Amino acid sequence: MYQWLLRQNGHRVSNRAYWVYANGDVESEAFSQTLQFRTTVIPHEENDSWVESHILKAKDCLLLDLAPPAAAECEWCQFMAVRFDPALPGPSEPHP
């Protein structure tokens, strides 16, 4: 996405991206008010050819008068469908 944004603003951008991953070191002997991290740099070949079509789909979705139906394969959609089903108990009531 960032590559696509930069390209849209006229910048030359490589297809090679780098993820910098920092994870807390759980093997440290003591905390001593200092967090130790293990950092990894992961190279990745990116492809932004999908971005524009997805932005246009998102815009179309936002302009709808009603929300689109939940997708059967989407875990979030299914969670929300169950969570806000009027036939189910409300947030303060226990679920059956």
N, C-alpha and C positions, 0 to 999 in steps of 0.2 A: 504494500500500500504506500509506504513512504517513498519507494523508488518511483512509483507512478506519480505521486504528488510532485516530487522534485522534477521529473521529466516534463510534467504539465507546465512547470514554471521555467522551462528552458534550460535546465541544468543537465549536463552529461552525467549519467549514472551507470556504474558497472552493474552487470547482472550478478556479480559475486557480492554477497552480503556476509556479515560476520555477526553471530550471536555471541554476546558476552554473558556468560552464565556464572553467577556468584552464589555459592551455597555456604551456609554457616557450617563451620567445622565442628561436628559433634564429638570428635575424638580429642579435643583439647583437654588438657588435664585440669585446668581451672578456668573459671570465668574471669576473675580479677577485673571486673568492670570493663572488659575489652572483648569484643566479638572478633573472632578469627574467621576468615573466609577462604575457601578454595575457589579460584577463578579459572574458568575454562573458556577458551575462544573456539567457537565452532564455525567453520566456513560453510556457506550454503549457496548454491546456485538458485537464484530467484527468477521468477517469471511473473511479470505483472499484466500479462495479456487478459486475465480474467477480471481485473479491477473495474474497468469502465462499465462493462455489462452488469456487474453486481451493484454498482452505484445507481445505475438507471433503474434496475429492478427495485432497489430500496426506495428510491424516489417514488416510483409508481405505487409501491405498497403504502408509503406515507400519505399519498394523495387519495387513497381509497376512503369512502364514507364509512365502511365497516371493516373491521379486522378480517384478514383472510382466515380460512379454516385452518385448524391445527394440522400439521403434517404428521402422519402416523409414525414416521421414522425419526422424528425430532423429540428427544427426551425432554427438553425444556417445554415444548408445546404440550406434551402429554402431562407434565407436572402441573403446568398452569391450568390445563383443562380440568384436571381433577381438583386442584386447589380451589378454583373458583366455580365449581359446579354447585348451583343453588340447591341441589338435592342433598348435598353433603353438609355436615355440621359446620358452623362458622369457626373462626380462628380460636375462640375461647372455649369451644366445645370439643370434647374428645371425639375422634373418629371411631366408627364402629370396628 
